[in-house]
């Protein structure tokens, strides 16, 4: 419909110019306009230096033209708009105020030429053309149709209207100052070189909306826009900023400019079916009015609406009967102002002052629901298509005649409401911006001007539009409230703020606009301030802030999982893997725990890992400690027995000093197992393996000294020869050499690659196993390999000497001891490799204790049995000779260390 109106307007212009061209062919015929645009408004240009034009939506729509008429027709307007009428009156009031001032344009006065744009593009274009050329003359008269020079234009109302008007006015570089057109496209100076405005661009408003949404934690928001430049560009900027903030737009629909039931129901369905409970409405109050009726018709009450500045304070929408559906609306508005003298000026209106003032007559008729006598102005005309698809045509005049005595004080409508002067204040600042630009131009001094190489000045009224634009771009002035109005390079308000308003219902049942916050903007810096004590009304059953999400925020312990082909706000909540946590709700990724921590069962936080080592306090560790101490006490008891009976033959036999060394080494080995218990540290890791290796080396080298003696005794018995006695010093020398060799290797081991404590986290993720890193495996193998070599030598020598005759049994005892030693450590290897953690240490301790107990039992318990329980056997005869046949029931033990064979005495070999 809007495009058809534009085509009609352009066609009408073409028709007029064609007629003019045809008449110009004959010089005798004077050029004359064949038709006029159907425009209404106010003009006061006589006796004024300059004229400021204005475009205001005094009506909200045009009457549809009968499609049967083929010729272009300029349609009439309907739907009186009290708000637009007040804006228009404010411009007149401001011009009169400026004319009375002596500090602005002291030598000039301003007039005005104001037209009704009817909130339609076609009327805005018609008005722009008439403002430029006029339609009262016989020929076009550029800039002088009113008798005074045209300076600039204030308007043209909505963004689409300003865009249309600016495309015409911009061709002449005529300054145009907007008061309510916030569309971001108007900042493009390539398309709109002469457009300025005293309000912020929608880029700031979109940023404010996104900040508000983030502040309340909403992530899933719907968007509905008017089907015009204001709505489309506003929602476009809003979507872009939502995306950059990782927020989602659930749906985006448009409200048709010309009513279409199909398009309207599509928008209603989107609101009803979406899970989004918060919806942005980027539209004007006039375009929104039918959508509001649809919401009421479908009884949609559980939504929170975010309003743009175009309708947040509009009385057309803010009606008490709409509050159940739109109560709690929150949005942004330009700063509120108080304009001195405006209220009195608004009351100074009456149809009797000018019988030809059709706008005032229509205002009076609409406000008081009556018909002015002898007036042809229609009353309450409405040609819109209603929600049922039928066309309403109401031409009925009111039966009640206006008396002229009606009192404006009794009215409660938007025109007289001066409590929310926001856009109205923008109108005032727009007029003042033009006035200040003209004032700067008029104060130029010759020779100091900005134009030409001679620094020329422009003068009133002969200046060109582009010369005034030069001064307009540098506008910076203080308003009547002592606030600076500064425009940037794009002609937009450079800095300022929005008020954050919330709809409440006051005690009188009227909707009140409560300021609950503020949004400051300055270039690229933004700040949303909503105090915590702000009283915000939420239109929900619980009266609490609503939630708006596609998927509820993932709780701690889970992460967001993307749903293929859906917005990022629609996701699955996937539990974090072991070792990963999400401590905050809504995390996109789970965070890994540190090496010393692990995730708890809920995966909501990292907790210290369980520490595992063989502790003294636990039953297994305590048991092993008891066995170690008990073994050491048993060895000490054997040593005490040996010390007490050190002069007896059995103790003296086969080198008692070596026996004492064996006992000492067994104490070392059994006690060294205690170094394996408790929390490992560097010193304990180095001490335990070294102590164990040296203990076994001392023990096995001492046994080797004994077994070599037995071996020589066996060779004597076999060869039946008499050998020279093996001096005891050689046996001790064997022990010394073996121990010194082991000490040297251990020292190099500790210097080059010593064992260190380390935390093993690879075996079990939930545990930290404290254990020892043995450092160089080569050194460790060489140390214990030497012990194995000594054990093997002991076993071989004693195995050969096990057949010493009769009562010579120590070789057999040592053989059994070595067998026990080998069995224990051979069994230890697979058991050690198959266990982990503290049980691995327990297996090693068990092997140490078992081998130590085995050697203790095989080597010393038989002798202790003879010494303590069979003292009669502890004699030189028994130890050194053969037992009589009658006493064969008495079995000798390994304590029998001498034998007599073929009168060959071997005691010289074995004794000290």
N, C-alpha and C positions, 0 to 999 in steps of 0.2 A: 504493500500500500504506500509506504514511504517513497519507494522508488518511482511509483506512478505519479505521486505528487510532484516529485522533482521534475519528471519528464513534462508534466503539465505546465509547470512554471517556466521551464526552458522553452517549451513550445509556444507559450504565450508571449515570451520575450521575442522569439523569432518572428511571430506573427506581427508584433508591433513594429519591429525594425523593417520588416518587408513592406509594410504599409508606408513607413516613413521613406524608404528608398524609392517606392513607386511615385510618391508625391513630389520627391525632390527632382524627378525628371522634368517637371514643368515648373519653371521658376515663378510663374504667376501664382501657383498654388502654395499656400503657406503650410509648413510642416506642422502636424498636429497629432498627438497621441490618440489612438482610436479607442483605447480602453485603459482602465486603471486597476491596479492591485487593490484588493479589498483589505485594507489595513486600518487598524485603529490604534490610537495612541495620543501622545501629547506633544505639542510643539510650542516653544517659547524662544524665538530667535530675534525678535525685533529689538533694536537698540542694544545689541550685545556684540562684542568684538568677535567672539568665537562661539561655536556650537559643539557640544559633546553629545554624540548619539548614544542611544541605549536600546537594548533588546531584552525584554523580560517576558517570561511565560505567564501572562495575565490570564490566559485560558489554557486548558490542559489538552485540548485536541481540536481538530477541525471537523466540520460537518461533511460527511462523505458526499462526493459529487455524483450526480446521476450519470451513470455510464452511457446513457442514451445520448447525452450531449456530446457532440463531436468536437466542438471548438474548445480551446483551452479556457478554463474558468478558474478564477481565484476564489477558493472556497472561504466560507465564513467559519468562525470559531465558536466553540461552546465549552461548557464546563468551567465556570469562573473559579479562578485560583486565588484565594485570599493571600496566600504566601507570596506569590509573584506580584500581586498588587501592592503589597507592603514594600517589596524590594524596589519597585518602580517609584513609589512615594519617597523612599529613602534617598534615591538618586536626586530627586528634585530638591529635597530638604538639604542635601549636602551641597548642591550647586548654589543654593541660596545662601548657605552658611559661608561658602568660599567668597561669594560676591560681597558679603558684608565684612570680610577680613581685609585688613590693610597690609598684612605682611606677605600675602600671596597674590600675585597679579594685581598690584595696587592700581594700575592704570587701565585695567581691562575687566570686563565682566563676561560671564559665561552664560550661554543659553543652552537649551537642550532640545533634542528631537528624539522622542521615545516611541517605539513601536512594540506591539504585542506579537511575540513569536509564536504564540499558541502551542508552544512546546512541540513544534513540528519543523522538519528540515525545510520543507517548501516555503513556509512562512518566513523562516529565518533568511532564506535566500532572497525572497521578494523584498523583505525589509532592507536587506543589505544593499540591494540594487537601488532602491528608492532613496536610501540615505546618501548613496554616492551621486546619483544623477537627478533625483526628484521625478515627480510625475504630474506636476502642476504646470509645467512650462510647455511652450510650443515646440521647443527643442531641448535636448539634454543639456543640463547645466551642471557641470562637474563641480562638486564641493560647495555649491552655492544655491542649492534648491530652496533653502529656507530664507535666503536673504542675508545670511551670515556665513562666514567661512567655517567649514567642517574641520574639526581638529582631530578627533579620535572617537572611538566607540567603546562603550561599556557593555559587555555581554559575551555570548548571547544566551545565557541560561545553561542548559545541559551541554555535555561534551559534544554530542553529535551536532547540535546546533552551532556550537562554536567552531567545530571543524568545517562545517559547510560554509559558514559566514567567512571564516578566515581564508578559505581557498579563493574567495572573491576579493576580499579586502587586502590579502597579502600580495595580490598582483600589483597593487598601487602602493604597497608598503605602508598602508594606513595603520597606525597604532590601534590595537585592540586589546583591552584589558579585561580578563575574565574574573568573575567573582564566585563562580560555583563549578566551572568546568575544570575538573582535575585530571582528565584523561592524559596518560603518559605520552601519547603520540604528539600532543601539542607542544612538547618540549623539543621536538625536531625542528630546528630552525631552517633546515633546507626546505621543508614543506610549508612551514608556518613562520616565515621570517619576522612578521610584525606582531606576533601574539605574545602577550605578557599576562601574568596573573598574580593575584595577591593571596593565593592559597597554595598549599603544597601539592606537588604532583602525586598521582596515585601510586607511584613507586614507593613513596614514604608511607602511604596508607597500607599498602600491601605488606610492607615490612612491619608495620605496627600490628596488623592482624596476625601475622606469623609469630611475632613475639608474644602476643596475647595467648595464642594457642599453645605455644611452648610453656608459657608461664603456668597455665592450668593443667598441663600434662595431657592434652588431647593430641592424638596422633592420626585420627581417622575422621576427616571433616568433609562435608558436602559443600558444594558451591553452586549457587544459582545467580545468574546475571541477566541483566536486561539485554535485549537483542539490539544493542546499539554500540557505538564506540566506547562509551563509558563502561558498560558491562563487559564487553569482549576484551578490551585492552586491560581493564582492571583485573579480571579473572586470569588472564594470561600472565600478568606480572605476579599475581598471587600464587599460581601454580608453580611458576619458576622458583619462587622463594620457598615454597613448601618443599619442593624437591631438593633444593640445596640444604634444607634443614632436616632432611631424612624424614619428612612427614608426608602423609598421603592424602590425596583428594579422592574421596569415595565415589563421587559422581559430579558431573558438571552439566547443568542444564540451563536453558535460556527461557526467559519470559517473553512472549511475543509482544511486539509493539502494537500490532493490530491483532485484536483478539482472534485466536485460533484454538478451538476446543481441543483439537488433537495435540497441539504443542503444549497447551496448558496441562492437559491430563498426563502427558509424558513427564513433565516436571513434578506433578503431584505424585505420580507413581514412584518416581525416584526417591522422593522424600519418605514415602510410606514404607517402601520395601528395603531401604538401606539400613544397615546397622549403625550408621553414623547418627549420633544424637546432637551433633553440633553442626550448624549449617551457616555458611557465609552468604549474605544477600548483597550482591553488588548491583544495585539498581537505584533509580530515583523513586521518590514517593508516589509519583503519578503512575509509573509503570508497575509499581508493586501493589497498587490498590486492588486490582482484580485477583492477583495471586493470594492476597490475604483472605479475600472472600472464599476462594477455593479451600484454603486451610480450615476455615470455619465450617464450610459445607461438609468436609470430610472428617471434621472433629479431630484434627491432629493437634495434640496438646503437649506431647512429651518431647519437645525439641527446644534446644537453646539456639537462638539466632544471634549471629554476629553481624551488626549493622554497619554499613558504610556511612560516611558523613552526609550523604545525599538524603537520607531518610531517618536518621536516628532521632531527630527532634521534630519531625514533621507531625503536625496535628492531624493530617489526613490519615495517618497510620496509627498514631498514638491515641487511640480512643479507648475509653474504659471497657466498652463491650468487646474489644479485641484482646484485652489483657489475659484472659484464660489461655489464649493461644500464643500470644507474643510477649507475655509478661516475663520479666527477667532478661529481656534482650540486652545485650552488651555490645558496645561499639564505640566508634570514634567520632568526634565532632571538633570543628574548628573552635578556637577559644571564644568563650562567651564575653559579651561586652555590654556596656551601658552607654547609650548614645544620648547625650543631653539634648532636650528639646524635641526629640523625635516623637515621643508619645503625644505631646500636645499637637504636633503637626499632623499626625495620623488622625486625630479626632477632628481636625479642621477640614472636614469633607461633607458636602451636601449637594444633592442633585439640583437644588434650586439656584446654585451659583452659576451654573452654565447649562442651559437646557440642551445644548448640543453635546454635552459630555456623556457619551453613551456608556463609557466604562464606569463612571461614578453611578449612573442610573442603574446599571446592571448590578453593581456592588450593593447598592441600597436594596434593590428588589430581592437579591439572593440572601442578603444578611437578615432582612426583616420579614421575608416570606410574604411579600406583597407586590402589587403592580403599581408603578408610578403613573399617575394620570397623564393621559394624552401621549403616552410613550409607545413607540413601536418596538422597543427592545423586548425580545422574547424572554419568557420566564422559565427557568428550570428546564432548558432544552437538553435532551440526551439522545443521541442517535447511535449509541454503542450497541453491539450485539451482546446480549446477556449470556449467562452460562448455559442456557438451554438451546442456544443457537438461533434464537429469534431476535428480530430487530425491534428495539424500542424507539418509538417516535412520539415524544411528548411535547406538543406545542401548546398545551393548555395554559392560559394565563390564570394567574391567581384571582380568585373572586374578591379577595380583600384588596382594597386600594390603599396605597401608601398615603399617609397624611402629611408627611414631612415633619411631624412632631415626634417621630420615633427617636429614642435616645441611644446613642452609641454606647453609653455607659452600661446599658443592659445587655449588651452583646458579649458572648464568650466565643470568639473565633480567632483564627490564626492572625488575622490582620492587626488586631489590637493587642495581641499578646507580645509584650516587649520583654518578657522574662528570659527568653532564649534568643537573644540577638547574636547570631553566629554568622550565618551567610549574609544576613542583613548588614552586619558590620563589614563584611567583605565588599559589599556594594559601596559603602562609604569610603573604604580604603582604595578601591579601584578609581573612584572619582578623584580622590586626593592624589593618587599616583599621576594621573593625567595633569592635574593642576600643578603639581610640583615640577613636572617635566616642562610645561609651558612657562612656568615661572623662571626656571633655569634658562630657557631659551630667551625670554624677554630681558634678562639681566646681562646678556652678552654685551661686551664693550667692543666697539669697532677697533679693529687691529689686533684683537686678542681672541678672535673667534676660532672655531675648530674647522672651518670649511675653506677649501681652496688654498692656494699658495700664498695668498695675501691675508690669510687668517680672518676671513670674513665672517660676519654674523648673519643669522637668520632673523627675520623680524615678523612680528604679528601685524597683520594677518596674512602676509605674503609668503610665509614659509612653506616648504614642501613637507610631505609626510615623512620622508626619509630623514629630514633634518630634525624633526621632533623625535623620531625614533633614536637618534644619536643621544639625546638627553634622557630619554626614557630608559635606556639600557643602564644608565648610571644612577637610577633612582635610589635614594636612601633618605628616608624621612621618619619622623616620629609621629605616631598616631595620637589621637586625643587622650589616650590612656598612657602616654609617655613610653610607648613601646616602639622599638625600631622596626620599620618595614624595609627589608633589603632584598633585592632580587639578584639572582645569580646570572651567569652567562646565557642560560637557556630561558631566561625570563620567568623562572619559577621562584617561589619564596625560598630564600637561602637557608633560613633557620627559623625555628618556631616550635610549636608543640600542638598535640591533640589532647583534648580532654577525653578520658575514658568514662562513658556514661552507662548507667544501668537503670532499666525501667523498674520503678516501684509504684505501688498504689498507695496514695496518701489517705489521710483520714476522711477527706471529702469525697473519696471514690474517684479521684482524678489521677491520671498517670503523671508521675513526677520523674524528672531526669536527674538522677543522683550521680554526682561526680565521685567516682571510686578510684581514680588513678590519673596518670598523665604519661604521655609518650613524647619525649623530647627528641628532636632530630636536628642535626647540624651537619650538612654535607653527608659524609659516610658514617657518622657517629649516631648511634641510636641508644635510647635508654627508656625502658618501660618501668614505671614506678607505680606499684599498687600496694599501698600499706597493708600490713597484716590485719590491722583493725578496721579495714574497709568493710562496710556492711553491703554485701552483694546478695541480691535476691535471685534465687535459682528456682525456676518454674518446674520443679520436680516433686514427686510425691513425698520424698524425704526432706525436701527443701535443702538438700546438699548439692554440692557441685556434681554435675553429671559426668559420667565416663563416656568416652567416645573412642571405640577401638574396633578394628576388624578382628583381631585376636587379642585376648587378654594378655597383659604383660607376663612374660615368662618368669616364673618365680626363681629365686636363687637355687642354684644346682642344675639349672638347665640353660640352654642357649637357643637362639633363634635358628630355625631351619627354613630355608627359602622354599616357598611353594612355587613351583615352576609356572610361569605365565601369569602370576598375580603380583600385586604391588608389594613393596617390601614390608608394609604394615600387616600383611596377611602372612602368617608363618606358622610353623609347627614348633612346639617346645621339645627339644631333644635333650635328654639327660647328658650331663658331662661325662666324659670317659674317666676311668680311674686315674687319679693323679692330677686331674684338672678340676677347677672349681669356678663357679660364678657367684660372687658374693653379693652383687647388686641385681635387682630385678631388671629384666629386659636386656641382658648382655648379649651381644651378637656372637662373641667368641668366649670360650672358656679359657681361663688363665691357668698355665701350668704351675704346680707347686714347686718349691725349691727342692734341692736334693735332700734336705733334712726334714721335709714335711711331706704329708700325704693328705689326700682329700678325705673328709669325713663321710659318713654313710649317706648324708643328704647331698654331698658334693657342693655344699654352700660355703665352706671355708677350709683352709689348709690347717691341719693340726700336726704337731710334731709326730714323726714316725716312732713306732715302738722300737726301743733299743734292746737288742738282744746280745747277751754274752753270758758266759757261765758264771753266775754270781755266787758269792758265799752264802747268801741268805736263802737261796732256793734249796729244795730237798736234795737234788742231784749234786750240786756243788758242796753242800754241807756233808753229804755222805762221803764224797771223794776226799774231802779234807780230813774227815775222821779216819778213813783208811790210810791216808798218807801219814798222819800222826801216829796211828797205831803201828804201821810198818816201821816207822823210825824208832818207836819205843821197843818194838820186838828186837830190832837190830842192836839197839843199845843194851837191851837185856842180855843178848848173846855176847856182846862185847864185855859186859860186866862178868859174865860167867867165865869167859876166856881170860880176863885179867885175874880173876880170883884163882883160876886153875892154870895160870900161865906156865907153871913149872912141872905140870903133869906131862907124861909122855904123849898123851893124845894131842894136847895143845901144841907141844913142841914139834910134833911130827910134821914134816913137809912144810917147814917155814911158817912159824906163827906170825912173823911180821907181815907176811903177805896176807895172812888171814885177817889181821887187823886192818890192812889197807882195803881188803874186800868189804869188810864190815863198814868202814868209813865211807866207801864209795856207794854202798847200798843206802846208807843214810842220806847221802847227797841226792841220789836218784829218786828215792821216795818223796823227799821233801821238795825236790825240783818240780814235782807235779803240781805243787801248790802255786807255782808261778803261772800256771796255765789257767788258774781260777781267778775271777775278778775282772774288772774292766781293763782291757789291754791299754797299755801306754808304751811309749817308745822304749823306755828302760826295761820294762818287763818283757817286751818282745825280744830284745837283745839278750836278756839274761836267761830266759827259760831254755832256749835251744842250746846255748853255749853251756849252761850248767848241766843239762841232760847229757850232752855229748861228752863233756869232760868226766862226768860221773861214770858213764858206761865205759869210757876209755880206761879210767883208773881201775875199774872192776875187772874188765876183760883182760887188760894187760897183766894184772896180778894173778888172775886165773891162768893166763898163759904161762907165767913163771912157774906155777905149780905143775901145769900139764907137761911142760918140758922136762921137769924132774921125773914125772911119772913115765914119760916117754923113754928117758935114759934108763930108768929102772927096768922097763920092759925089755929094752935092747940088751941089757946085761943078762936078764933072765933067759933070753932067747939064745944069745951067743955063748953063754956060760963062760964069760970072760970077766976078768976083774978090771973095772975102769977106775980112773982117777975120780975122786969125789968132785961134783960140780959145786963150786964155792957159792954160797948164798948171795955174794955181792953181784954175781952175774944175773941172778934172777931179778934183783932189785934194779940192776942196770937196764934190763929189758923194760921194766915198768917205767923207769925214768925216761928212757928214749921215746917210748910210745906216748907218754903224757906230754913231754916237751913238744913232740911233733904235732900233737893235737892242739896244744896251746898256740903254737905259731900259726897254724892254719886258721884257728878261731880269731886270732888277733887281726890277721889280714882281712878276714871276712868282715869283722866289725869296722875296720877302717874304710874299706873300699865300698862295700854294699851292705850296710847293716840292715837288719830287719826293722820295719817301721809299722806303727799302728795305722790302720786305714779303715774307712767306713765302707763296708760292702753293701751296695744298694741294688746289686744286680740279681741276687738270688731271690729276694722277695721284695716286691715294691712297697709293701706296707711296713717293712722293717728295715732298720739299719743294724747290720750285724757288725759289731766291733770285733775285728780280728787282726792278726798280724800278717803283714806282707813280708815274706821271708827274704826278700831282697834277691840275692843271687842264688839261683837253684844249683848252679855248678858248685859253689862253695858249700852249700848245705849237703849236697850229695857226697862231696869229698870228705866232709867231717863225719857223717854217719856211715859213709862207705868204709871208712877206716875202722870204725867200730864193728861193722859187719865182718870185715876181713879178720880182725882179732878174734871175733866169736867163731869164725870158721876154722881158724888155726887151733883154737882151744878144742873145738869139737873133733877135729881130725887127730890131734895128738892124744886126746883122752880116749877116742874110739879105738885107736891102735893099742893103747895101754890098758884097755878094759879087761884083758884076759890075764892080768897078773894073778898068780895062784892064790887060792884059798882066801885068807883073811885080808888080802890087800884089795879093799873095795872103793877107795876114794876116786879112782879113775871112773868107775861106773857111776858114782854120784855126780861127778862133774859132767859125764856124758849125758845123764838124764837132765841135769840143769841146763846144758846147752840145747838139748832137744826141746825143753820147755821154752827156752828163750826164742828159738827159731819158730816154734809153732805159734807162739804169741804174736811175734812181729810179722810172720807171713800171713796170719789171719787178720792182722791189723790193716794191711794195705787195702784190700777190697772194702773192708768196713769203713775205713777212713775216707775213701774216695766216694762212697755211696751216701755219706751223710753230709748235712749242711749245718751251718750255724754252730750253736753251742754244743750240739751233740757230736759234732766233729771233734771239738776239743775234748769232750768227755771220752770219746773213743781213744784218743791219744793218751789221756791220763790213765785210762783203764789198762792200756797196753804197757805203760810204764810201770804201773803198780803190779800188774800180773807178772811181768818178766822179773821184777825185783823180788816179789814174793816167791816166785819159782826158784830163783837162784838162792835165796835165803833158805828156803825149805830143803833143797837138795844138798846144799853144801854144808849147812851148820846144824840143822835139827838132828840128824843122826848122831853127830858128835856130842851135842848137848844132852841127848838121851843117854849116852854112855857115861858122860861126866856126871850127870845129876842122878840118874836112876840106876846105872850099873857101874858104880865106882870100882868094883873088883876087876872089871875089864880094863881099867885105865892103869895098866902096869907095863913095865918094860917087857916082861915076858910075853904078855898078850899082844902088845903093840908090835914088838919086834920079832915074834916067832909064830910057829904053827900051833894051833889049838889042839889039845889032846882029843883022841877019838871019842872018849867017854863024854866029853863036853861039847860034842858037835851040835847038840841041841841049842847051844848058845851061838847065835849068828853074830859074826863080827860086822862091823860097819865100815864105812869109808874112813873112819878114824884109824883103822889098822893100816899103818903106813910102812911096815917093814915085813919082810918075809925071808925065810931061810930056804935056800934051794941048793942041794948038793954041796952043803957046807960052805956056800958062798954067801957072805953077809952083805946085804945091800943097804943096811942101815947107814953105812958110811956115805952112801950116795944121797940119802933122803934127809938125814938129820942135819942139825946145825953143824 
